[in-house]
Amino acid sequence: MYAENYIHTHIQPCIRMYVCKYEITLIMNADYFEIHRLTEDLAKLYSTACATSWFKIAGNKRPSQEEFRHKVVEFMKHFEYTLASFPQTQAADQFREQARKSLEKEIAKVLAGENKDVEKRYKYFVDYS
């Protein structure tokens, strides 16, 4: 009987705290789901198209991979302007912080050559331009 009470009163609160903490984390991540998806796809959908157009207009049909990646990142950073347009509130500040962290993570992937979509678009651009 004593062991059951001990387990019930000491272990269960830890489990509840863990479960509650886990649920809070899920709720917070759900709040930022859309922005994380956007930053993940930003290079693929927006920045590579802008970069290839920029190089075409500039008359450079064979930029180096590094030049291409840096141009993609340059266009990715334009997203900062969008983030600045959100209201100046504590909730918006938290939102911007999460978005910037996600954006920085994706920029690092592009610069390291770890974004498959950017690498694929570069190869297609230099091979078929």
Buried (B, 14 or more C-beta within 10 A) or exposed (E): EEEEEEEEEEEEEEEEEEEEEEEEEEEEEEEBEEBBEBBBEBBBEBBBBBBBEBBEEEEBEEBEEEBBBBBBBEBBEEBEEEBEEEEEEEEEEEBBEBBBEBBEEBBEBBBEEEBEBBBEBBEEBBEEE
